[in-house]
Amino acid sequence: MRSFSRAVSAVSLIAITLSACAGYPPAKVEVPGTFDAAAAFDAAATTAPAPDKEWWSRFGNAELSQLVEEARASNHDLKATVARILQAEAQSFAAQGALLPSLDAGFSASRSERQGQTLDTDGNVVGANRVTTSYGANLRASYQLDVFGQQRNSAGAANQRFESSLYNGVTVEITLISNTVTTYLQALSARERLELAERRLKNAETILQLLETQRRIGTISDLELAQQRSAIANQRATIPALRLSERQSLNALAVLVGRAPEGFTITGRTLADVKLPEVGAGIPSDLLERRPDLRTAEANLKAANFDLAASKAARLPSFSLTAQGGSSSNLISELLNPGTFFWSLGGSAAQSLFAGGRLYNQERGAKANYRALLETYRQSVLNALRDTENALTAVSENGRQYTLAQEAYAQAEYAYKLAELRYRAGAEPFQTMLTAQNNVFQTQESVVQSGLTRFTAVIGLTQALGGGWDGATPEAPPMALLSQNPT
């Protein structure tokens, strides 16, 4: 049945395309030749490959790749999107079925009774009631001549909405993958920051023990001891928030892959377990073909164009043909006997003379809808250009920020070692060492956070460039999915 529907679809779309001229021409949007932010890339980045369909594998983490595949197979939002694609496909086939003749078969049986009306000589009613039984069988064919293309354009609109649902499915999948990768990295970042905080706390507690010893022998005052205890208390206060962040990231990741949060965890420990891939910028015109959200907006615009043509045709006369044949008899056994057959042919034409402005306003609404979707499409193109420019800038600037954060940490760590040595030698006050210690903690935290933003910038750029989609219209999911029991 599905192959037959596809064959009908292929034939009918030729007629649909020819009848679409009653609407508006397709939208054309000019885009710049290059991205401004691409100039900030270094030579290696400008020659880097564009994202491919399995771009997440370039992060070089087997656990991440496994989670992405699990999300693609088990995420319930994605499954709901697949079901809506099948719904749109069924609606498209149903609309195309209106282009073909319809054939109906019928069978009828009836029994009626009529009282006798004969009078005898005394004026009494005599005679038995008369019971009549009749049977009938017939075939009826009808066909609406789509002279002005109303049905063809309605079918074209339904087909474009089906295509739009396919592109939207790609968008949902790309968003799901991006969220899965991002959430996994967020969990690693929170876990790394938590481990750093716990190590810093142990180091601070070791210093506190040294200070307590020095206080007992009288070489320092209570002030230095109180300052270190305050620093330890502040460090301890950061740990619950980091544990919460880690747990929330793990819970979010579990839901993305279609699992319950209870008992869910990952084996990765730090962002060092993941490689940072390079992503090529490409050219702006590629976005029109490789961004599924733009293709969705374009398909919706084409559907509105078909709707407009159909609304115009609805105001014109309609023509239909009917043919009927069958047999009628008082005995069911004689339905196929000669003399019981009948047939008829007919045609009709109709023109709406007054509909209270309904048809006129339907056409006005279709025009307004087309204009709205045209502006939506143009705005979507501008948004795509903005997203890509922002993502390119973020990749470049976050890379610089990460390099500077690493340098700041290296210098702070060196300063802290010098301050600690000078303090132990009695050449520096405790406050100098405490300040150096806090600087190390802060710069180390900045390295981890800037490392995460560097990864998320690459993910954002990948998503802005179309998430590795090649631009080809995806295949519809198999109809067999509808017959499966939900699990």
C-alpha positions in Angstrom: 0.0 0.0 0.0 2.8 2.4 0.9 4.6 1.8 -2.4 1.3 2.4 -4.3 0.9 5.7 -2.4 4.4 6.7 -3.3 3.7 6.0 -7.0 0.6 8.1 -6.8 2.6 10.8 -5.0 5.2 10.9 -7.8 2.6 11.2 -10.6 0.5 13.7 -8.8 3.4 16.0 -7.8 4.0 16.7 -11.4 0.5 18.1 -11.7 0.9 19.8 -8.4 4.0 21.6 -9.6 2.3 22.8 -12.8 -0.7 24.2 -10.8 1.4 26.0 -8.2 1.9 29.0 -10.5 -1.3 30.5 -9.1 0.5 31.4 -5.9 3.5 33.5 -5.2 7.1 32.8 -6.5 9.6 31.2 -4.1 11.4 33.5 -1.7 15.0 34.5 -2.6 17.3 35.7 0.2 20.8 37.1 -0.5 23.5 36.1 1.9 27.1 37.5 2.2 30.0 35.7 0.6 32.0 35.1 3.8 31.6 35.3 7.6 33.2 38.3 9.2 34.3 36.2 12.2 36.1 33.7 10.0 38.9 36.1 9.6 39.8 35.6 13.3 40.5 31.9 12.7 44.1 30.8 12.5 45.3 28.9 9.4 44.6 25.5 10.9 41.0 26.3 11.7 40.2 27.7 8.2 41.3 24.5 6.6 39.5 22.2 9.2 36.8 20.0 7.8 33.1 20.8 8.1 31.1 18.8 10.7 30.1 15.4 9.4 27.1 13.3 10.2 28.9 11.7 13.2 30.7 14.8 14.3 30.5 13.7 18.0 32.9 10.9 17.3 35.7 13.5 16.7 35.7 14.2 20.4 37.5 10.9 20.8 35.5 9.6 23.7 34.0 6.2 23.5 31.6 6.7 26.4 30.3 9.9 24.8 29.7 8.2 21.5 27.8 5.4 23.2 25.6 7.9 25.0 24.8 9.7 21.8 23.8 6.5 20.1 21.7 5.6 23.1 20.0 9.0 23.0 19.2 8.6 19.3 17.7 5.2 19.9 15.8 5.9 23.1 15.0 9.6 23.6 11.2 9.9 23.9 11.1 13.4 22.4 12.8 12.1 19.3 10.4 9.2 19.2 7.4 11.6 19.4 8.9 13.5 16.5 9.1 10.3 14.4 5.5 9.7 15.1 4.5 13.2 14.0 6.5 12.6 10.7 4.4 9.5 10.1 1.3 11.5 10.8 2.3 14.1 8.3 3.1 11.5 5.7 -0.3 9.8 6.2 -2.0 13.2 5.7 0.0 13.8 2.6 -1.0 10.5 1.1 -4.7 11.1 2.1 -4.6 14.5 0.3 -3.1 13.0 -2.8 -5.9 10.3 -2.8 -8.4 13.1 -3.5 -6.8 13.3 -7.0 -8.0 9.8 -7.9 -11.6 8.6 -8.6 -13.5 7.0 -5.7 -15.3 3.7 -6.0 -18.0 2.6 -3.6 -19.9 -0.7 -3.4 -23.2 -1.1 -1.7 -25.8 -3.8 -0.8 -29.2 -3.1 0.5 -32.2 -5.1 1.7 -35.6 -3.9 2.7 -38.9 -5.3 3.8 -42.2 -3.5 3.8 -45.8 -4.3 4.7 -49.1 -2.9 3.3 -52.5 -3.6 4.6 -55.2 -5.1 2.3 -58.0 -2.6 1.4 -60.6 -4.9 -0.3 -64.3 -4.7 1.0 -66.8 -7.6 0.9 -70.6 -7.2 0.2 -71.2 -6.2 3.8 -68.6 -3.5 3.7 -66.0 -5.3 5.8 -62.3 -5.0 5.0 -60.9 -8.2 3.8 -57.7 -9.5 2.3 -54.3 -10.2 3.9 -51.6 -7.6 4.4 -49.1 -7.5 1.5 -45.4 -8.0 2.5 -42.8 -6.9 -0.1 -39.0 -7.8 0.1 -36.4 -6.2 -2.2 -32.6 -6.5 -2.5 -30.1 -4.3 -4.3 -26.4 -4.3 -5.1 -24.5 -1.5 -6.8 -21.1 0.0 -7.6 -20.7 3.8 -7.7 -17.7 5.6 -9.1 -17.2 9.4 -8.9 -14.5 11.7 -9.9 -14.0 15.4 -9.3 -12.4 17.1 -12.3 -9.7 19.3 -10.8 -9.9 21.8 -13.6 -8.5 24.8 -11.6 -6.1 22.8 -9.4 -7.8 23.1 -6.0 -7.2 19.4 -5.1 -3.7 19.4 -6.6 -2.6 22.4 -4.7 -4.1 21.1 -1.4 -2.1 17.9 -2.0 1.0 19.9 -2.7 0.5 21.8 0.6 0.2 18.5 2.5 3.3 17.1 0.8 5.3 20.2 1.7 4.2 20.0 5.3 5.3 16.3 5.3 8.7 17.4 3.9 8.8 20.2 6.6 8.2 17.5 9.3 11.2 15.5 7.9 13.5 18.6 8.2 12.1 19.3 11.6 13.0 15.7 12.6 16.6 16.4 11.6 16.6 19.6 13.7 15.3 17.7 16.7 17.9 15.0 16.4 20.7 17.5 16.0 19.5 19.4 19.0 19.3 16.2 21.0 22.8 15.2 20.1 24.2 18.7 20.9 22.4 18.7 24.2 23.8 15.2 25.0 27.4 16.1 24.2 27.1 19.4 26.1 25.5 17.8 29.2 28.2 15.1 29.3 30.9 17.8 29.2 29.1 19.8 31.9 29.0 16.7 34.1 32.8 16.2 33.5 33.5 19.8 34.3 31.4 19.7 37.5 33.2 16.5 38.5 36.6 18.0 37.8 35.8 21.2 39.7 34.6 19.1 42.6 37.8 17.0 42.7 39.9 20.2 42.5 37.9 21.7 45.4 38.4 18.6 47.5 42.1 18.6 46.8 42.4 22.3 47.6 40.5 21.7 50.9 42.9 18.9 51.9 45.9 21.2 51.1 44.4 24.0 53.1 43.7 21.7 56.1 47.4 20.6 55.9 48.4 24.2 56.2 46.0 24.7 59.1 47.7 21.9 60.9 51.1 23.6 60.4 49.6 26.9 61.7 48.2 25.2 64.8 51.6 23.8 65.6 53.2 27.2 65.1 50.5 28.8 67.3 51.2 26.3 70.1 54.8 27.2 70.1 53.9 30.9 69.9 55.5 31.8 66.6 52.2 33.1 65.1 49.1 34.9 66.5 45.5 33.8 66.6 44.9 36.1 63.6 46.7 33.9 61.1 44.9 30.9 62.5 41.5 32.5 62.1 42.3 33.6 58.6 43.2 30.1 57.5 40.1 28.6 59.2 38.0 31.2 57.4 39.6 30.2 54.1 38.8 26.5 54.8 35.2 27.3 55.7 34.8 29.2 52.4 36.3 26.2 50.5 34.0 23.8 52.2 31.0 26.0 51.3 31.7 25.6 47.6 31.6 21.8 47.6 27.8 21.2 48.1 27.1 23.5 45.1 29.5 21.5 42.9 28.0 18.2 44.0 24.6 19.6 43.1 25.8 20.7 39.7 27.3 17.3 39.0 24.2 15.5 40.1 21.9 17.8 38.0 24.1 17.2 34.9 24.0 13.5 35.4 20.2 13.5 35.9 19.7 15.6 32.7 22.0 13.3 30.8 20.0 10.3 32.0 16.8 11.8 30.7 18.3 12.7 27.3 19.4 9.0 26.8 15.9 7.8 27.8 16.8 6.5 31.3 15.6 7.2 34.8 18.1 9.3 36.8 18.2 6.8 39.6 21.6 5.0 39.7 22.8 6.7 36.5 26.5 7.7 36.3 29.4 8.0 33.9 33.0 6.8 34.1 34.6 9.9 32.7 36.4 12.1 35.3 37.7 15.3 33.7 37.6 17.3 30.4 41.0 15.9 29.7 39.2 12.7 28.7 37.8 14.5 25.7 39.6 15.9 22.6 38.7 19.3 21.2 37.9 18.9 17.5 38.5 21.6 14.9 35.6 22.8 12.8 35.8 24.6 9.5 33.6 27.7 9.0 32.4 27.1 5.4 30.5 29.8 3.6 27.2 31.5 4.4 25.3 30.2 1.4 25.9 26.6 2.7 23.5 27.5 5.6 20.5 27.7 3.2 21.0 24.0 2.3 22.6 22.5 5.4 20.5 24.1 8.2 17.4 21.9 8.7 15.5 24.7 10.5 15.9 26.9 7.3 14.7 24.0 5.2 11.7 23.6 7.5 10.8 27.3 7.2 11.2 27.1 3.4 9.0 24.0 3.1 6.3 25.7 5.3 6.5 28.7 2.9 6.0 26.5 -0.1 3.0 24.8 1.6 1.5 28.3 2.2 2.0 29.0 -1.5 0.1 25.9 -2.4 -2.6 26.9 0.1 -3.0 30.2 -1.5 -3.4 28.7 -5.0 -6.0 26.2 -3.6 -8.0 29.0 -1.9 -8.1 30.9 -5.3 -9.3 27.8 -7.0 -12.0 27.2 -4.4 -13.8 30.4 -5.7 -14.0 28.9 -9.2 -16.6 26.4 -10.6 -16.2 22.7 -9.7 -17.1 19.8 -12.0 -17.7 16.1 -11.1 -18.6 12.9 -13.0 -20.5 9.9 -11.5 -21.2 6.4 -12.9 -23.4 3.9 -11.2 -24.5 0.3 -12.0 -26.1 -2.5 -10.1 -28.9 -4.9 -9.8 -32.3 -4.8 -8.0 -34.6 -7.7 -7.3 -37.3 -9.0 -4.9 -35.3 -12.2 -4.5 -31.7 -12.3 -3.5 -31.1 -15.3 -5.7 -32.2 -13.3 -8.8 -29.8 -10.4 -8.3 -27.6 -11.7 -11.1 -30.4 -12.6 -13.5 -30.8 -10.7 -16.7 -33.4 -7.9 -16.4 -32.4 -6.9 -12.9 -29.4 -4.8 -13.9 -29.3 -1.0 -14.2 -26.8 1.7 -14.8 -26.5 5.5 -14.9 -24.0 8.2 -15.9 -24.0 11.8 -14.8 -22.1 15.0 -14.5 -22.5 18.1 -12.5 -21.1 21.6 -12.2 -21.4 23.9 -9.3 -20.5 27.5 -8.7 -20.7 29.2 -5.3 -22.8 32.4 -5.7 -22.9 33.5 -2.1 -21.0 32.1 0.9 -21.1 35.0 3.3 -17.6 36.1 2.4 -16.1 32.7 3.5 -14.2 31.9 0.3 -13.0 35.5 -0.1 -11.7 35.7 3.4 -10.1 32.2 3.2 -8.1 33.6 0.2 -7.2 36.7 2.2 -6.1 34.5 5.1 -4.0 32.4 2.8 -2.2 35.5 1.5 -1.6 36.8 5.0 -0.2 33.4 6.1 2.1 33.3 3.1 3.5 36.8 3.9 3.9 35.9 7.6 5.9 32.7 6.7 7.9 34.6 4.1 9.1 37.0 6.8 9.6 34.1 9.2 11.9 32.5 6.6 13.8 35.7 6.0 14.2 36.2 9.8 15.3 32.6 10.2 18.1 33.2 7.6 19.3 36.2 9.5 19.2 34.3 12.8 21.3 31.5 11.2 23.9 34.0 10.1 23.9 35.6 13.5 24.2 32.2 15.2 27.2 31.3 13.0 28.9 34.6 13.5 28.5 34.4 17.2 29.7 30.8 17.3 32.8 31.6 15.2 33.6 34.5 17.5 33.1 32.3 20.5 35.4 29.6 19.2 38.1 32.1 18.5 37.8 34.2 21.7 37.2 31.3 24.1 40.3 29.7 22.7 42.3 32.8 23.6 40.6 33.0 27.0 41.6 29.4 27.8 45.2 30.1 26.8 45.3 33.1 29.0 43.6 31.3 31.9 46.3 28.6 31.7 49.0 31.2 31.8 47.4 32.9 34.7 47.2 29.6 36.6 50.8 28.8 35.9 51.9 32.2 37.2 49.7 32.0 40.3 50.9 28.6 41.1 54.5 29.7 40.8 53.8 32.8 43.0 52.1 30.6 45.6 55.2 28.3 45.8 57.5 31.2 46.3 55.2 32.8 48.9 55.0 29.5 50.8 58.8 29.1 50.8 59.3 32.7 51.9 56.7 32.3 54.6 58.3 29.2 56.0 61.6 31.0 56.0 60.0 33.9 57.9 60.6 36.4 55.0 56.9 37.0 54.2 53.8 37.4 56.4 51.1 34.8 56.4 48.7 37.1 54.6 51.0 37.1 51.6 50.9 33.3 51.4 47.1 33.3 52.0 46.5 35.7 49.1 48.7 33.6 46.8 46.8 30.5 47.8 43.5 32.0 47.0 44.8 33.2 43.6 45.8 29.6 42.8 42.3 28.4 43.6 40.6 31.0 41.6 42.8 30.7 38.5 42.6 26.9 38.6 38.8 27.2 38.7 38.9 29.6 35.7 41.0 27.1 33.7 38.3 24.4 34.1 35.4 26.8 33.3 37.1 28.3 30.3 37.9 24.8 29.1 34.2 23.9 29.2 33.2 27.1 27.3 35.8 26.2 24.7 34.1 22.9 24.1 30.6 24.4 24.1 31.7 27.0 21.6 32.7 24.2 19.2 29.4 22.4 19.8 27.6 25.7 19.1 29.5 26.2 15.9 28.7 22.7 14.8 25.0 23.2 15.5 25.0 26.6 13.7 26.6 25.0 10.6 23.8 22.4 10.4 25.0 19.7 12.8 26.8 17.6 10.1 23.6 17.2 8.0 24.4 16.9 4.2 21.2 18.7 3.1 19.6 15.7 1.5 15.9 15.2 2.2 15.8 12.4 4.8 13.9 9.2 4.3 10.6 8.8 6.1 10.6 6.3 9.0 9.0 2.9 8.2 5.3 2.7 8.7 5.8 -0.5 10.6 6.6 1.6 13.6 2.9 2.4 13.9 2.1 -1.3 14.3 4.6 -1.8 17.1 3.4 -1.7 20.7 5.0 1.2 22.6 7.6 0.1 25.1 
